[in-house]
Amino acid sequence: MKVDQLLYRYYPYNEYLLETLITKKAWFPKPETFNDPFDCHLNFDDTIPRDKYEKCIRWQLKREGRSEEQIERDIRKLISQDGIVNDDAKQVIDSIAASTRDMIRNIGVYCLAEENTNVTMWSHYAGNHSGLCLGILFYEVVFAEKVSYVPEAPKVNFSELLDDGLTRNDYKWIFSKHPDWKNEKEWRIVVQAGNQLLSLPGQIKTVTFGLRMNNEKRRIIQEILKDETNIQYFEMIRNPNLLQLNAKKVEMIT
């Protein structure tokens, strides 16, 4: 993502939107609440390469708080010198798989879009055009990733998730959706713990009012943001010749 790139978040008009504007905090939900039942779905590969067993077991034992001496002693008990893995070792591997699934279920995701004129997005996420769309300029320290639209669920082997220096491709299951959703042109910010309020990942630079948002609600929004002098306001209008929306710049409502 370019540092100066605006991304957009659609909101219905409700108390949660007003709280977001007042506190500058956003809700990072867990994937289980998403409208797409396949979102962040893990196509889990339980087949662990033999050369990965020791690394996985070391990771789990360290996670349990054991000392290096204890880890070495336990490794000798769990894996024989000829590489044979006993049943106790397999139980350790199973516990890693379970904790990995828990980690995935508990992530938080803040979803954004590339455009503020998408008719479908206004209909689905902004109260049937009665809400608004925030244009957010992201802080340099924030990492937002673009979603890929693919028909197959990326397969993940949890042993790969324990490697150092993971790349975007290693987390492709978080940033992949079916092509049916490609019109959203989505970007995501992911945190380790979901279902919590966190600071907005950037500065609000634009506010676009929906086609059906009335002036009273617009005044309330502008009153909340009256001290934010660098915000530009727009409204959605019908294109007179095409079946699409255009963003028109507006002044403060008095």
N, C-alpha and C positions, 0 to 999 in steps of 0.2 A: 504494500500500500504506500502511495506517495504521501509524504508528510503533509502536504497542503491539500489533500483530497477530502472533500466533504462526503460523508455517508449519511444516510437518512433513516430515521426511525418513525414509523407511523404509530399514532396513538388515538384511541377513542377519547372523547371528552368525558372524564369522570374524576373522582376524587384522587385516583392514583396518578393521573396525569398532573393534577394540580400539586400534589405532593412532590412529584419529580421536579417540577419547575421551581418550587420553593426551596427544596432541600438540595437540589442538584445531585440526587441519588437515583439510581436505576435498579430495577429488579432483575436479577440474574436467575432465571428459573432452571430447574432440572429438566432434562429431556423428556421425562415421563409425562410432562404436562403439555408437550407440543401437539399440534393438530395433525402432524404426520406420524403415524405409528411406527414407521421405519426409521425415524430420525435418530441418529447416533446408535442405531442398532448394530450390535457386534456380531459379525459372522465369525464365531470363535473357533479357532483351530487348536484342538487340545493335543495335537501331536507335537511333542517337544523333541527337537533333535538331540541325539545322545550327547553331543559335545556342549549342549546348553544346560544339561542337568545340574552340573556342579555350580555353575554361575547362578542359576535360579535358586538353588538351595542356600548358597552363601547369602544371597540377597534377603531371603526370608529369615534366616537365622539372625542376621544383623538387624533386621527390622524388629525382631523379637527382643532385641537388647542384649544379646549374648556377646561376650568378649571375644577377641580374636583367638585366644587360646581355646575357648569353648567351641568356637566355630570349627577350628581345625580338628579337634577331637571328635566332634559330631560328624564332620564330613567323612572321617575314616570309618565311622560306624555305619554310615548310610550308603557309601559307595565304596566297593571293594577296589583293590589295586588293579584288577583286570577290567574295571569299568562296569561291573554288574550293579544294578540299582535294586535295593531291597524294597520291601513293602512299606517300611517306615518312610523311606525317601519319597515314595510315590504319594504318601499322605501329605508330606510337606509340599510337594508340587500341587496337589489338589487344593491345599489351603492358599497357595499363591494365586491359583486361578480364581478362587472364590473372592479373595481380597481385591483382585484386579477388576472383577465384575462390579464389586461394591464401589470401587473408585470411579468407574465409568458411570454408574447410576447416579453418583453424587455430584458430578461436575455441574457448573453453572454456565449458561450460554446467553450472551446478549446478541440479538440478531438485528442486522441493519440491511439497507438496500442501497443500490447505486443511484436510484432515481426517485424524485419526489412527484412524478406525474403519472405513475402507473395506476390505471383505472382499477385493476383487480386488487391491488394492494390497498387502495383507498376503500374499496368495498369490504374487504375481509378484515383489515386491521385498524381502520380509522372510523369505526362506527358508521359504515355506509355513507362515507363522505361528510359526516357531521363532526369529525375530529380534526386532527392536525398532523403535520409532519415536521419533525425537528431535523434541521441540518446541523450535523456535529462535526467540528474540526478536531481531529484527534491529537492528543498529546504525543510527543515524539516517543515516549517510553511505552506507549500502548501498541500491542501487536494485534492487528486485525487480519484475518485470513479469508480469502475468497472461497466460496463454496463451489465444488465441482458437481456437475449433474451427470450421473452415470446410471445405467440400468441394473448393475449388479452391486450387491453389498460387498465392500472390500473385506477380504479375509485377513484376520489378525491372529498372529501367534503371540501369546502374552510374553513369551521369552524375549521377543524383540523389544517389548516396552521397557525392559530393564537395562537396555544398552545406554551407554553414555552418548551424548551428541546426537540425539534423535532429530530427525528432520521433519519437515511438514508432511512428507509422504508417509511417515510412520504413524501419523495421526489422521490419515485420510478418512477413516470411518467417522470422525467428528465433522468433517467438512465435505461430506458427500451426500447428495440427495438424488432422488429419481428425476429424470428429465421433465416429468410433468410439472415440476416446480421451477423450471429454469427462468420463467418470466419474472421471478422475484429478484434475480441478480443479487443474491444474498452474500453478505459478509458476516463473519462471526468473531466475537471475542470470547474466549473460554477461560474460566477460572476453576480452581480445584473444588470449591464447595459452592453448590447451588442453593436456590431458594433463600437468597439473602439480598439485602439492599447494599449496593456499593456505589462509590462516587461515580458520577458520569465520566466516561473515559475520555472526554474532550470538552471543548467549549461550544455552547450553542451559538451558531452564527446566523441561522435562518429559521424562521417560523413560517410555515405555509398552512393557511387556513383551508379547510375542506370546502368543497362546493356548497355544502348544505349547513355550514356552521354559521349561526346567526351573529349579529353584531354584539349582543349582550355577552355572549361567551368570548368573543374576540376582545372586548374591553377588559374582561376579567384576566385573560391571558396577558394582555399588554400591561395591565396594572401590576401583575406579579413580576413582570420582567422590566419594569420601568427604569430600573437602575442599570440595566444591561444596555449600554449605549451603542454597542457595536452590532446589535442584532438587526437584520433586515427582515421585513415582513412581506409575504406574498399571499395571494389567494388563487385558488384553482378556478379557472373559467372554462367554459365549453369552447372548443375550437369551432368557428362558424362553418368550416368546410369539411373537416375531418371528424371521425368518431374518436376523438381523443381530447385530453385535457391539456391546457397550457397554464403556466405559472405567470401571474401578473403581479408586479410589485405594487404594494399599497403603502399608504402613510398611516400614521397613528390615527386610531378612531377616537373621535371626541364625542 
